[in-house]
Each structure stands twice: as C-alpha cells, then as structure tokens.
Amino acid sequence: MYNKKTISKIFGKLLMIECLFLVITLFVSLIYREDDYMAFLYTAGITFSVASGLLFYSRNCRPELKKREGYIVVSVVWIIFSIFGCLPYLFSGSIPDISNAFFETMSGFTTTGSSVLNNIEEMSHGILFWRSLTQWLGGMGIIVLFIAVLPNIGIGNRELFIAEVPGPAPDKLTPSIAATAQKLWGLYVAFTFLETVLLWIGGMSLFDAVNHSFTTMATGGYSTKQASIAFYDSAFIQYVITVFMLIAGTNFSLSYMLVTGRPRKLFKDEEYKFYMTIVLVVSALISIGLFWEGSAVEKAIRDSVFTVASIITTTGYATADYELWSHFLKMLIFSLMFIGGCAGSTGGGFKVVRILLLVKNSYHEIKRMIHPNAVINIKYNKRRVPSKIVVNVMAFLILYIGVFAISTVIMSICSNNLETSISSVATTLGNIGPGFGDIGPTENFAYYPSWAKWFLSFLMLLGRLELFTVLILFSKTFWKK
C-alpha cells in the first residue's frame, strides 16, 4: 500500500531537525542559567533516540515517495513534532497537564497563537524561546525546511511541497523544488533578522526582539508578555510589527521578486492588490469609528491598522481590546477572520486568492445567465484560470463551511454563549489566535475542558494544512491498493 521504510526515513530525518532546535534552545537556557535546561536535555535525548531508531529501521530502504506517502508524511509530521515539542513544557513543569501542553505546542507549530497560559512573564527564557521557535518553524513550514536543509535525499520533494504549502496552486521560484524552498527560507530568515534589529532599536530587549520577530514573520502571535504588544506602549514598535505582519501575509514569492529588483510583479498581482485594498478600506472604517468614539486621530489609525493587519494575516497580536468597540467594528474584525493572508504566505485562513476567485466566478455566472451561449473565462493576472482550480476553490468553500458548522455545534457543548463557540472554531480553524467572548484578546483557552482542547488542536491542524491534506486520510479510497 505505501512504503513504510521511506516514511520512517523521512520522520527520522525530520526529528533530527527538531532535535537540533531543541539543542539550540538548551543553550538559551544555559545562557540565562535557568533550571529548565534539563527539560530540553531530556527532550533532545528522547527525540534523538527515536529519530535514530527510525533511521536504523529504514537504513536500506529504496527512496521512493508517491503522492499517497506525501499526504501521510505532511499530515502526521505536525502531530509528531507537537508530541515531542510539548515534552519541555511537561518536564519543566511550566505546563504540567498533557492536554494543555499539547494544545500550546500544536498552537505554536500551526502558528495559531491560541494559548492556555495566564502567567507568561513567569516562564523561563528557555520555555519562552521554544514557544516562539515552534511558531517560527511552523510558519514557513516544517516540510519546506526539510526540503531546504536536505535537498538531495532522493525522495519526491514535489509531493511534499504541494501537500504542505498553502494556496490552491503553490508557486515555484525555480524549476527545482529544493532551490525554491531554500530561497523562501533564506528570505524568511532575512526578514526575521531585519525585524529583530528594528525592534531592538525601538526599545525591546534583544531576547524579546528575537521572540517577537519569530512570531511576527510566522504570523503566529505568541508574545513574551501577557498583555501582548500592548505591554510596550510604543508607536514605533507597533508600526514596525504592523509592516512585518503585512509582509508575512503577502505571498513570499512576490516578496522575493520585490527584493530581487522586480517590484512590478508585486504591484501588478491581483491578489496582493485585493489584499491591500481590504486592509486599507477596513482600517479606514475602523479608524473613523474609533475617532467617533473618542480616540485621538493617530491612536485611532494606529490601533485600527495594527488590529486589521493582525487579524487578516492571522497573527493574533493585540494592542487594543476590540471587544470594547462598537458592534459594527467588531463585525468588521469578525469578517476578517474568514479571509486570511495571501496564498504562499505564512498567514492562515481561507486565503485572499480564493475570495477573489469566488467573487470573479460569481460575477461571471451572472454574465453567463445574460449571455448563455458566450464563452466566458475567468482570468487571474491576465491568465485563464483552469476550471479544475475553480472547482477546487468551490469544493474548499463547501468543505470549510461544513467543518465550521459541525465544529461550532460540537464546541457549543462546553460554552455558555454562541459568540464564544463560533469564534473558538473560527480562530482555530483559521489559525488566528484570539476570538470573541470568553476567548477575546485579553482572555485565553485555559478554561476549556481537556476534550475541547484536543478537538481544537485538530482544527488547528486542519486549518494549517487547508483541510484536504488531512481529511483525505479519512477516506477509504485513500487506503485502498
């Protein structure tokens, strides 16, 4: 049915990569002379042992990966990474409950940013660094990192890349998938470094600057402060993070074109123009609303742009409690939760390109009703969109609505109000972080029962891998020979 040894070999190599980052975090703990270094030492040892066992088992395997194995690897590796990634929380005692530890870790790797912690400032530097690092690793993608670091292992990179990269049609910067992965990660690292420098200049400590750069570029939203970005009360820091959130929510292939001297590609791209139009229009409406409610002009603009960028890119940072805003402004924020970033970005959600194609398809259906015999093609960036892409987008919409509706009913079992039930699903399925009601920007998911946290963790995985990659594993046809 499928090549078990090939899958074992990939898992072994991936766990070796996770072990490497655990060791890096171990050194962070040693630098700050904190006791949690033993938690990372134990976890690294266990991870290394399991990885070595898998590589020994698959030592003589013939490296062959088909599409079926690709879907298995991409879906399961996020669970495996989260299982090993939650061990430092358990061993250090910072999150002693397995449900909470796994939830926090899955939320990290999927860049959701939902948390169960009420004492973030009391956490050690090592734990905070690992928490942010999980988001940074998950932002560009575990598999994309694997392909970038180990491009010549003789296994089908294309199947893995397509199964993980978000969007209806992943972009390639070069004919080689491995070279594309390396360029994407190189740009990702460069942006992270640049933001770190700017935040450090703006007044953050180097440790906080690194952590917030990790979680900004990953559009994850974990902070080293309980009050999130509001803790700093700095216009410079907020504007810097706003800019980098918008960059992270943009297709990294277009950002690569921009930094390599081809800016026209970015500014002519229909998805990017639609994305920025949404940001500017909604920010303007919220700015006017906040000014009308009594905020100063600059503060109204800053809070609105920051919040809009945070929600549409699915980062989840907070500088203002939007639950205190008017119902109209809250509805604008809630609507953004169903849009998400651009395809090929680190942002989650439905994706701007899908919204754009749905709008175009609806408009063309009206034209077809008026001119039933006309041949009317949907075009995107002046190119005809294949019908299979349109069908894929429609199927994704139906599946997304179905999963959202069923999950909301399930979550209503443990919530006192519909607002919380709906937003808990919207924010985890969209990989956003904060929601409304009992899980608003000043609250978290700590009060949910254990079963709800496991279920929401599954929704995070569904959202990060865009439904199809995970749900296909539940199909009988998938497992047939």
N, C-alpha and C positions, 0 to 999 in steps of 0.2 A: 504493500500500500504506500508506504513512504519510507525514506531512508533514515532509520533511527540513528545510525552512526554519524551521518552528516549533520543531523540536527544536534546531536550530542557534542560534536566538534565545535559547532558554532556557539552553543551555550557555554562550553568550556572556555573558549576564547573571550566571549563577552564577559564572563565572570572574572576573568583575569584583568580585564579593563576596569571593572568595578573595584576589584581588589586594589589596583593601582591608586584609584582615587580615595579609597579608604585609608591607604598608607599616607597619602598626601594630607588628609585630614588628621591623621595621627600626629604628624609633625606640627600641625597647627596647635593641637592640644599641648604638645611638649613645649612649644614656644611660649605659650601662656601659662605653663606649669600648672596644669589642671589635672585632676584625678581621672577624668573621663578618657584619658589616653588608653587605659586598659580595655575599655569597651570597644575602641576601634582596633586595638591589637587582637582581641578575641575574634571580632567580626572578620577582620582581614585574614586571620588564620583559618577560620571555618570556610570562608569564601575561596581561599586559595586551595584548600584541601578538596573541596567539592569540584572546583574547576580542574584540578589535576586529575581527579578520578575520571571525569568526563573525557578529558583529552587522552588519558591512557586507554579508556574503553574504545575510543574512536581512532586510535593511532594508525590503523591500517585501512581506514575507510577510503572508498573512492569518492573524491569530492564532486558530488553532483547534486544540484539543488533545483527542483522544479517548482512551479508556481504553488502547488499544494504545500510543500515543505516551507516555502517562503511565508505563507499566511500563518502557519503554525509557529514558526520562529518569531515573527514580528508580534503576534498576539501574546504568546507565552512569556517572552523575554521581559516584558514590562512587569508581569506578575513576579517572575523570578527575581528581578532586580529589586522589587519592592519588598519581597520576603527577606532577602539578605540586607537590604538597605534599612529595614526597621530594627535590626538587631542592636545597633548602637544605642537607640532610644531605650530598649529593654535592658541591656547590660548596664547602662549608666544609671538607670532608674529615673531618667528625665521624663519618660512616658512609660510607666510600668505595665500598662494594660495593652495586650496584644491587639485588640480592635482599634484602639486609639493610635498605637504606633504604626500599624499597617495603613490606617486611614491617612495619617500625616505623611507617610512615605509615598503612598500612591498619589496623594495630592501634590507632592513635590515632583515626582518624576513626570507626571502628566501635566505639570505646570498649572494645575487648577488653583492652588493657593488657599483652598479652604483649610481651616485649622481647628484643632481642639485645644490649643494652648491658651491659658489665661495668665501665664507668668513668663512671657518671652524674655524679659530682661534678666530673669533669674537663671536662664540657661547658660551653660558654659560656652566658651568661644568655639570649642570643637563641635559641639552639637549644633550651634547656630550656623557654623560654616558648612557642615554636612547638609543641613536642612536647605541652605541656599544652593549648594552644589548639586543636589538632586534635581532642582529645577533647571539649573544651567545645562546639565547633561541631557535632561529630557526635552529642553527647548528646541534645539536643532534636531534632536532625535538620537536615540541610542544606536539604532542600526546605521544611520548616516555616519555617526562617529566611528563605528566598527568598520565600515567600508573605507572611511578616510584613513584610519590608522593601519588597517590590514587589507590593502587593496589587491594583493596578489595571492590570495589563499586558494584560488582555483574553484571558488563557489559562486553561483549565479548572483552577482550583485544587483542586477537589474530587477529580479523578482523581489528582493528585499527592499530596494529603494522605492519601488512603486507601491508596495504594500504599506509603507510607513509614512511617506511624505504626503502632507495634507493637500487636498485640492482634487478636482475632477481629472486633471491632466498634468502630472508633475513636469516641471521644466528641467531641461538639461543644459548646462552652460557649455559643455563639451561633449563630443561623441562618447567619451568614456564616463561611465557612472562613477568610478572611483575618483577620477580627476574632478568631476563636478562636486562630489562630497568633500574633497579636500579644499576646493575653492570656497564652498559655502561655510565650512568650519573655520577657514582662515579669516573670512570676512567677519564671522561671528565673534571670533577672538579679538579681532582688531576693534570692533565697535565696543566690546566689553571693556577693553583696555582704555579706550578714549573716554568712555563714560566714567570709569573709575577715577581717572585723572581729574576730570571736571568736578566730580562730586567731592573729591579730596580738596581741591582748590576752594570749593564752595563752603567748606567748613566741617564736613563729615570726617570722622577718623578714618584712617586707611582701611581698617577692618570693616567698618560699616560701608565704606565706599565700594569695596570689593563685593561684599554681600549684596548690596542693592543693585550693583551693575549686573551681577549674575542673574538676579531675579527680574530685572527690568528687561534685559535682552531676551530672556526666556519667556517673557510675558507671564511670569508666574505669580509675583506679588508678595512672596514671603518677605518679611521685614525683620530686622533685629530689634525692633521696638514694638511694644504692644499697641501704640497709637498709630503705627504705620508711618507714612511720610509726614503726617500732621505733627509728629513729635518735633520736627526740625524747625517748623515755622519760618522757612526761608524761601523767599520768592525765587532766588537763583536756583536752588536745589529743585524746586518744583518745576520750573521751566526746563531745566536740563533733563529731568526724568520724563517730562511730557514729550520732548523731542525724541528721546530714545525709545519711548513706548511706541510712538508713531512709526519710527524706523523699524522696530521689531515687528510691527503689524503689517509692514509692507513686504511684498514678495522679495526674498533675498536675491533672486536672480536679477531683478530690476535694480536693486541697490548695488549689486556687483557691476552692472552696466554703468551706473552713475559714477562710481569711484574709479572706473577704468576709462573714463572720458567719453562715455556715450549717454549723456543725460537725456537726449531726445527720446530714447526708448522708454524712460521712466515717465516723462511728462506727456507722452502720446498714448500711454497704456490706458485703456478704458477702465479697467478695474481700479487702478490707482486714482484716476480722476474721480470715479464714483465714490471711492473710499474717502478721499479728502473732502469731497462735496458733502457727504454725510457728516463728517467731523465738524466742518465749518458751519453748516446750517444748524445742526443740533446745538453746537456750542453757542452760537449766536442767540438762539431761542432761550437757552438756559441762562445765559448772561443777562438778557433782558429781564427774565423772570426773577433772578436773584437781585438785580438792581432795583426792580419794582418792589421787592420785599424788604429793601433797606440796606443791601450790601454796597460798599464803595465800588466804584467802577472797575478799578484794577483788580480788586479782590474777586468781584463777580466774574470777570473774564478769566482770571487765573483758575478759580475753583471749577468753573464750567468746562474749560478746555482740558484741565487735568482729569476731571471725572469722566468726561466723554472719551478721552484717549484711553483711560484706564479700563473702562467697560468694553468699548468696541474692540480693543486689542486683547481683551480677556486677561489683563494683568491683575486687576483687583486691588491696586493700591488705593488708599483713602487719604484725602486731606480735609474732607468735609463730610458730615453725616447727611447724605442725601435723603434719608428718611424724614428729616425735618423740613424738607422742601414741600412745595405745593403738590397736589395730586397730578397736575398736568406735567410738571417737571419730573416727577417720579415715573410717570408713564413713558416719558421720553427715554429715561435711563433703562427702564424695563424692556422697551423695544430694542434698544441697542444690544441687549443680551442675546438676541436671536440673529444677530448679524455676524459678529466676529471679525477677524482680521482678513487679510488677503490670502489667497492660495499661495503656498510656498513660503509663508511667514511662520513665525513661532506662535502666532495667535491661534486660539481655538475657535469654536463657534461654527456657524453654518457656512461661513466664508462669503465675502463680498461678491466674488465672481459668480457664485451660484444665484445670489439675489439678482444680480444684473442679468444673467441668462434667463431667469424666470420672468423678469419684467419684459425682456425682449420677446420671449416666447408668447407671453400673454398679449402683447401688442400685435404681434404677427398673426395670432389666432383671430383677432378682431378683423385684421385686414383680409385674412383668408375667407372669413364669413361674407365680407363685402364682395370679394373677388375670388369665388370658389375655384375657378379654373387657372388662376395665376400661380406661377411657381415663385414662391416667396421664401428665400433662405435667410436664416439667422446669421448675422455676421458679428464677429468679435475681433477687434483690432484689424478690421478690413479683410478678415479671412472668414470663409464659410465655416460655420460650426457643424461638425458631423452630427447626424441625427442620433447616433449612439451616445454622444455626450449629453444631448438634451434629455434623452430617455434616462440616463444615469442621474442627472440632476433632479428630474421629476420623481424617480424612484427614491432618491435620497430624501427628498422633502416628505414624501408619504411615510417613509420609514421613521424619519426624525419625529414627525408629528405623532405617529403611533407609539413609539418608545416614550416620548414625552408624556402623552396622555396616560398610558398604563402606569408609568413610574409615579406620576402625580397621585393617582389613586392609591398606589401602594404606600407612598410617603404620608398620605393623609391619615394613616392608621396611628402614627406617632406624633402628630402635630395638632395643636389646638386651633389653628386657623388655616384657611385655604391659602392665604398670602405666603405663609412660610412653606407650605407643601409645594406650591407651584414654583417658588423661587429656589427652593433647595434642589429641585430637579433641573431647572433652567441653568443654575450656576455650576452644577457639577457636570451635566451633560455638555455644557458649553465651555467647560474648563475656565470659569471666570473667577470664582472665589467667594466674595460676599454676595448676599442676596437681599431679601426684604424680610420684615417681620422679626422673628427671633434669631435670624442669621444675617442681620444687617451689617453694615460696615463697622459698627462698634461691637458686634457680637461674634459668636463663632458656633461651631457644631458640637461643642463638648456635651451638651445636654441630651443629644440623641442616643437612643439605646444602641447596643452593640450591633444588632442585626441591621439596623438602618445604616450604620457606618460601613458595613461590608457591602451593602447594596449600593450605597452612594459611591463607594470605591469602584464598583463595577461600572457605574455610569461614567465615572471619570475616564476609565479605560476606553469605554465605548466612544466617548467624545473625542479623546485624543487620537484614536485610530479611525475615526469617522465611520463608525457603525459596521460597514460592510466587512472590514478585515476581521473583526471579532465575531460578528453574527454568522458569518459563513461557516465557522467551526461548529455551529449548532445544526447544520444541515446534514441530513442523512446522505445526500448525494455526494457531499464533500468527502466522506469517509469510505465511499464505495471504490472498488478497484476500477 
